[in-house]
Amino acid sequence: MEEKCGVFGIKSRAEKALANTVYYGLYALQHRGQESAGIVVNHDREFYSHKDLGLVSDVFSKEILDKLPKGNIAIGHVRYGTTGGTLRVNCQPIEVHHHKGNLALAHNGNLSNAAKLHKELEESGAIFHTTSDTEIIAYLITRHRLHEKSIEDAVSKAMNDIEGAYSLVITSPAKMIAVRDPYGFRPLCYGITKDGDHVVASETCALYSVGAEWVKDLEPGEMLVFDENGVTSRKEHCGKANKKICIFEYIYFARPDSMIDGISVHRSRLLLGKMLANASSVEADIVIGVPDSGLDAAMGYANAAGIPYGIGLIKNKYIGRTFISPEQENRMDKVRIKLSPVRSEIEGRRVVLIDDSIVRGTTMGQIVNMLRDAGAKEVHVRISAPPFQHPCYYGTDIDSEENLIACHYSISEICKMIGADSLAYLTVEALRKITGKDDYCAACFDGFYPTA
């Protein structure tokens, strides 16, 4: 049930074709999930939706968008799933109908107590239709809503039950609600358009794509309630835990043009590359990055090492991330289709290859072979993160330790397995320089989990 996703929501004072706005917002968040996409429009307190498997541009044609009515609230979701989860029923936003009104919910993250809650809800009579823990959140909010005077009170009560990572965008018949978990594992930000429409999104790049100006990042534990009176901030869950933003958002997940909690993703990756060069320099003729998330770190490495930066790999933009492909065979096939070496930049040269991670090792081995076939004299691999040693329970597809290459082999052994001339990673201690303090989760690297 592990997934990483993108959420988006907009509330307008007037009824508009908000599905189009959400479409552009989800398009900007496509990197956060390529398995499915969905939009729910709140028109006169009734919900109209379309969800399906595929990329945003595949799921929503002009005809489908035109069929969705105008409304004053709309929310959307892009999903990233793992083996066993590629089902249309798991598409979000999830919708629930009860006698106090409708509820639609989009979720980014994972609950660490999902199994316990699932069992309790089933034993109390709940019937689950999906394999996503998002449905657990929806059930809990609905259960509390039947007894609470408002949807925001119900959400607040549900937050007492759930543990782990959750950035939520919710619409009830009359309100839009945005929630970030008390640890702040996943990002969530808020902005306003020139027309005064309120927009929430996983990343600032989605705000800018629809003409909204950033106002703030939600604090860990904060809830924003958007209704006819404007915006209300509720902070009864703030301060219940120490902030633990996922450090991998800066290393890999987020788009380089996004700001997360006031920190530039692009500049974070330049810094990672600089630290990598200072810690493990090597004589070479060119520095190249693996598109896309390795490019910024490669620039930082090249600048710090005084080695020319070049474009050595071209990415086919129409192929999804290999990290998302569930089956090993499919993953390997996609590497061949997805990346192509620029022989004129590679041939006869000593290459430093920068990437953000080595998970299983198969992808990196293929890339090194590509560069060898293109005539590279030497290939020195540098990783702008520490080795993956532990699985993640907060919404990141970091595999079980069984399939993590760094759990079973030393760095020198991995270097030999991928066919590189040398291999170096960043240290866990170096990650602190991104945020400047210990307010991040690096459990996939160091094994220190913020929750049980």
C-alpha positions in Angstrom: 0.0 0.0 0.0 3.0 2.3 -0.3 2.6 5.3 -2.6 3.8 8.8 -3.3 1.3 11.2 -4.9 0.4 14.7 -5.7 -2.6 16.6 -4.5 -4.2 19.8 -5.7 -7.3 21.8 -4.8 -9.0 25.1 -5.6 -11.9 27.1 -4.1 -13.4 30.0 -6.0 -16.0 32.5 -4.9 -17.8 32.1 -8.2 -18.6 29.0 -10.2 -16.0 28.4 -12.9 -14.6 25.7 -15.1 -12.3 24.6 -12.3 -11.6 21.2 -13.8 -9.4 22.9 -16.3 -7.5 24.6 -13.6 -7.0 21.4 -11.7 -5.9 19.7 -14.9 -3.0 22.2 -15.2 -2.2 21.8 -11.6 -2.0 18.1 -11.9 0.1 18.4 -15.0 2.6 20.4 -13.0 2.6 17.6 -10.4 2.8 14.7 -12.9 6.3 13.8 -11.7 4.8 12.9 -8.3 2.6 10.1 -9.8 2.2 8.6 -13.2 -0.1 5.7 -12.5 -3.5 7.4 -12.3 -5.2 10.8 -12.2 -8.5 12.1 -11.0 -10.6 15.2 -10.5 -13.7 15.9 -8.4 -15.7 19.0 -9.0 -18.1 20.3 -6.4 -21.1 21.8 -8.3 -23.9 23.1 -6.1 -23.0 20.7 -3.4 -23.1 17.7 -5.7 -19.9 15.9 -6.8 -18.9 15.2 -10.4 -15.8 13.2 -11.0 -13.6 11.5 -13.5 -10.7 9.1 -12.6 -8.7 6.6 -14.5 -5.3 4.9 -14.9 -2.7 6.7 -16.9 -1.0 10.1 -17.2 -3.0 13.3 -16.7 -3.0 13.9 -20.5 -4.3 10.4 -21.1 -7.0 10.4 -18.5 -8.4 13.9 -19.4 -9.3 14.8 -22.9 -10.9 18.1 -23.8 -14.2 16.3 -24.2 -14.0 14.8 -20.7 -13.0 18.2 -19.1 -15.9 19.9 -20.9 -18.3 17.3 -19.5 -17.3 18.2 -15.9 -19.6 21.1 -14.8 -18.5 24.4 -13.4 -18.1 24.6 -9.7 -16.7 26.6 -6.8 -14.5 23.8 -5.4 -12.5 21.2 -7.2 -9.7 18.8 -6.1 -7.4 16.5 -8.0 -4.8 13.8 -7.5 -2.0 12.0 -9.3 -1.1 8.6 -7.9 2.1 6.6 -7.8 1.6 3.0 -6.8 3.5 -0.2 -6.3 3.0 -3.9 -7.2 -0.6 -5.0 -6.6 -1.9 -1.5 -6.5 -2.4 -0.7 -10.2 -6.2 -0.9 -10.1 -8.7 1.6 -11.3 -10.5 1.4 -7.9 -7.5 2.9 -6.2 -7.7 6.1 -8.3 -8.2 9.2 -6.2 -9.8 11.4 -5.0 -11.8 9.0 -3.0 -15.5 9.8 -2.6 -17.8 9.0 0.3 -21.5 9.6 0.5 -23.4 9.8 3.8 -26.5 11.4 5.2 -24.7 14.5 6.4 -23.3 15.1 2.9 -20.6 14.1 0.5 -16.9 13.9 1.0 -14.0 13.7 -1.5 -10.4 13.3 -0.4 -7.0 13.3 -2.0 -4.0 12.0 0.0 -0.2 12.1 -0.4 1.7 9.9 2.1 1.2 6.6 4.0 -0.2 5.8 7.4 2.2 3.8 9.6 -0.7 2.4 11.6 -2.8 1.5 8.5 -3.0 -2.2 9.2 -4.2 -1.7 12.8 -6.9 0.8 11.7 -8.0 -1.4 8.7 -8.5 -4.3 11.1 -10.5 -2.2 13.6 -12.7 -0.7 10.9 -13.4 -4.0 9.3 -14.4 -5.5 12.7 -16.8 -2.6 13.2 -18.5 -3.3 9.9 -16.6 -1.2 7.3 -16.3 -2.7 3.8 -13.2 -1.7 1.9 -13.2 -1.2 -1.8 -9.6 -0.3 -2.4 -6.1 -1.4 -1.2 -5.2 2.2 -0.3 -4.9 3.6 3.2 -6.6 6.7 1.9 -9.9 4.9 2.2 -9.1 4.4 5.9 -8.8 8.2 6.4 -12.0 8.8 4.5 -13.9 6.3 6.7 -12.5 7.8 9.9 -13.5 11.3 8.9 -16.9 10.1 7.9 -17.4 8.2 11.2 -16.5 11.3 13.2 -18.6 13.6 11.0 -21.8 11.7 11.9 -21.3 13.0 15.5 -19.4 16.3 15.0 -21.0 19.7 14.2 -18.6 20.4 11.3 -16.4 18.7 8.8 -13.3 20.4 10.1 -14.1 19.1 13.6 -14.4 15.6 12.2 -11.1 15.9 10.4 -9.4 17.1 13.6 -10.8 14.1 15.5 -9.6 11.7 12.7 -6.1 13.2 13.1 -6.1 11.8 16.6 -6.5 8.3 15.2 -4.1 8.2 12.3 -0.3 8.1 12.4 2.3 8.6 9.8 2.4 10.8 6.6 -0.6 12.5 5.2 -1.0 15.7 3.2 -4.8 15.9 2.5 -7.0 18.0 0.3 -10.7 17.5 1.1 -14.0 18.9 -0.2 -17.3 18.7 1.6 -20.5 20.1 0.1 -19.5 23.7 1.3 -15.9 23.7 2.2 -12.4 22.8 1.1 -9.9 21.7 3.7 -6.1 21.2 3.5 -4.3 19.2 6.2 -0.6 18.4 6.8 0.3 15.8 9.4 2.0 16.8 12.6 5.4 15.6 11.4 5.1 17.4 8.1 6.5 14.4 6.2 5.0 15.5 2.9 4.9 19.1 1.5 1.7 21.1 1.2 1.4 24.8 0.3 -1.2 27.5 -0.2 -1.5 30.3 -2.7 -4.0 32.8 -4.1 -4.7 33.8 -7.7 -5.2 37.3 -9.0 -9.0 36.6 -9.0 -8.8 35.7 -5.3 -9.2 32.0 -5.8 -7.6 29.9 -3.1 -5.3 27.1 -4.2 -3.5 24.3 -2.3 -0.9 21.9 -3.8 1.8 19.5 -3.0 4.4 21.9 -4.5 4.8 25.5 -5.4 5.4 24.7 -9.1 1.7 23.7 -9.3 0.7 27.1 -7.8 2.6 29.0 -10.3 1.3 26.9 -13.2 -2.2 28.1 -12.5 -1.2 31.8 -11.9 -1.3 31.6 -8.1 1.1 33.3 -5.8 2.6 31.4 -2.9 1.2 32.5 0.5 2.6 29.9 2.9 3.6 26.3 3.4 1.2 24.6 5.9 2.9 24.0 9.2 3.1 20.4 10.4 -0.2 19.6 12.0 -2.0 22.7 10.5 -5.4 22.6 8.9 -6.7 25.3 6.6 -10.5 25.6 6.2 -11.7 27.4 3.1 -15.4 28.5 3.2 -17.6 31.4 2.3 -16.0 33.5 5.0 -12.5 33.1 3.7 -9.6 31.1 5.2 -9.3 29.8 8.8 -6.2 28.2 10.2 -6.6 25.6 12.9 -3.4 24.6 14.8 -4.6 22.3 17.6 -2.4 19.5 16.2 0.7 21.7 15.6 3.6 21.0 18.0 2.5 17.5 18.8 5.6 16.1 17.0 9.0 17.3 15.9 9.0 18.3 12.2 10.3 15.6 10.0 10.0 16.6 6.3 11.1 13.8 4.0 14.7 14.6 2.9 14.2 12.7 -0.3 11.8 15.4 -1.4 14.8 17.6 -1.9 17.0 14.9 -3.3 14.6 13.3 -5.8 10.9 13.8 -5.6 10.1 17.4 -6.0 10.5 19.5 -9.2 13.7 21.7 -9.1 11.6 24.9 -9.5 9.7 24.2 -6.4 10.3 25.6 -2.9 9.5 23.3 0.0 9.3 24.9 3.5 11.2 27.9 2.2 14.1 25.9 0.7 14.8 25.8 -3.0 14.9 22.3 -4.4 17.3 23.4 -7.2 19.7 25.0 -4.8 19.5 22.0 -2.5 20.6 19.7 -5.3 23.4 22.1 -6.3 24.6 21.9 -2.7 24.5 18.1 -2.7 26.6 18.0 -5.8 29.1 20.5 -4.3 29.4 18.4 -1.1 29.9 15.2 -3.2 32.7 16.8 -5.2 34.4 18.1 -2.0 34.2 14.6 -0.4 35.0 12.4 -3.4 36.7 14.2 -6.3 38.2 12.3 -9.1 40.2 13.4 -12.2 37.8 13.4 -15.2 37.0 15.2 -18.5 33.3 15.7 -18.1 30.5 15.6 -15.5 27.1 14.4 -16.6 23.8 13.8 -14.7 21.2 11.2 -15.1 18.0 13.1 -16.1 16.1 14.5 -14.5 16.9 14.6 -10.8 20.6 14.0 -11.2 21.2 17.1 -13.4 21.2 19.8 -10.7 23.6 17.8 -8.5 25.8 17.2 -11.6 26.0 21.0 -12.1 26.9 21.5 -8.5 29.6 18.8 -8.7 31.1 20.2 -11.9 31.3 23.8 -10.5 32.9 22.6 -7.3 35.4 20.2 -9.0 36.3 22.5 -11.8 35.4 19.9 -14.4 33.2 20.8 -17.5 29.5 20.0 -17.2 27.9 18.4 -20.2 24.8 16.7 -21.5 25.7 13.1 -21.8 22.3 11.4 -21.6 19.1 12.4 -23.3 15.8 11.4 -21.8 12.8 10.4 -23.8 10.2 12.7 -22.0 7.4 10.4 -22.8 8.6 7.5 -20.8 7.7 7.3 -17.1 10.2 7.0 -14.2 11.8 3.5 -14.0 11.4 3.8 -10.2 7.6 3.4 -10.8 7.7 0.3 -13.0 6.7 -2.6 -10.7 8.2 -5.5 -12.6 12.0 -5.9 -13.0 11.8 -6.9 -16.7 9.6 -3.8 -17.5 12.0 -1.6 -15.6 15.0 -2.8 -17.6 13.2 -2.4 -20.9 12.2 1.2 -20.0 15.8 2.1 -19.2 16.8 1.3 -22.8 14.0 3.3 -24.2 14.2 6.1 -21.8 17.8 7.1 -21.9 20.2 7.5 -24.8 23.9 8.5 -24.6 25.3 11.5 -26.5 28.3 9.8 -28.1 30.0 13.0 -29.1 30.2 14.1 -25.5 31.2 10.6 -24.1 33.6 9.0 -26.6 37.2 8.9 -25.4 36.5 10.8 -22.2 36.7 10.1 -18.5 33.1 10.6 -17.2 31.8 11.4 -13.8 28.2 10.2 -13.7 25.9 11.8 -11.1 22.6 10.3 -10.0 20.4 10.6 -6.9 20.3 7.0 -5.8 21.0 3.4 -6.4 18.1 1.2 -5.3 18.4 -2.3 -6.8 21.5 -1.6 -9.0 20.1 -2.8 -12.3 19.3 0.6 -13.7 22.7 2.1 -12.9 24.5 -1.0 -14.3 22.7 -0.5 -17.6 23.5 3.2 -17.7 27.2 2.5 -17.1 27.1 -0.1 -19.9 25.5 2.5 -22.2 28.4 4.9 -21.5 31.0 2.2 -22.1 29.3 1.3 -25.4 29.4 5.0 -26.3 33.2 5.0 -26.0 33.7 6.3 -22.4 37.3 5.6 -21.2 36.3 5.7 -17.6 33.0 5.9 -15.7 33.0 7.2 -12.1 29.6 7.1 -10.4 28.7 9.6 -7.7 25.4 9.4 -5.8 24.0 12.6 -4.3 22.5 10.7 -1.3 23.6 8.1 1.2 23.1 4.4 0.4 19.5 3.1 0.9 19.6 0.8 3.9 16.0 0.6 5.1 12.4 0.6 3.8 10.1 3.6 4.1 6.7 3.6 5.7 5.7 7.2 5.0 4.8 7.2 1.3 8.1 6.5 -0.5 8.6 3.5 -2.7 11.9 2.4 -1.1 11.8 -1.4 -1.4 12.2 -3.9 1.3 15.7 -4.6 2.6 15.7 -7.8 0.6 15.9 -5.9 -2.7 18.1 -3.0 -1.5 21.5 -3.6 -3.0 23.3 -1.5 -0.3 21.9 -3.9 2.4 23.9 -6.8 1.0 27.0 -5.5 -0.6 29.8 -3.0 0.2 30.4 0.1 -1.8 33.4 -1.6 -3.6 31.2 -4.6 -4.4 28.4 -2.5 -5.7 31.0 -0.6 -7.8 32.1 -3.8 -9.4 28.5 -5.0 -9.9 27.5 -1.9 -11.8 30.7 -1.9 -13.9 32.0 1.5 -12.7 35.6 2.5 -12.2 34.8 4.1 -8.9 31.7 4.8 -6.7 31.0 7.2 -3.9 27.9 8.3 -1.9 27.2 11.2 0.3 27.2 10.6 4.1 24.1 10.8 6.2 25.6 13.7 8.1 25.9 15.8 5.0 22.1 15.9 4.5 21.8 18.2 7.5 23.2 21.1 5.4 20.1 21.1 3.2 17.8 22.3 6.0 20.4 23.5 8.4 18.8 21.6 11.3 17.5 18.2 12.3 14.0 18.7 11.1 13.9 16.0 8.4 13.3 12.3 8.1 16.2 10.2 6.7 14.9 6.8 8.0 15.5 5.1 4.6 19.2 6.0 5.1 19.8 5.8 8.8 16.9 3.6 10.2 15.7 6.2 12.7 11.9 6.2 12.2 10.0 9.1 13.7 6.9 6.9 14.5 6.4 3.4 15.7 
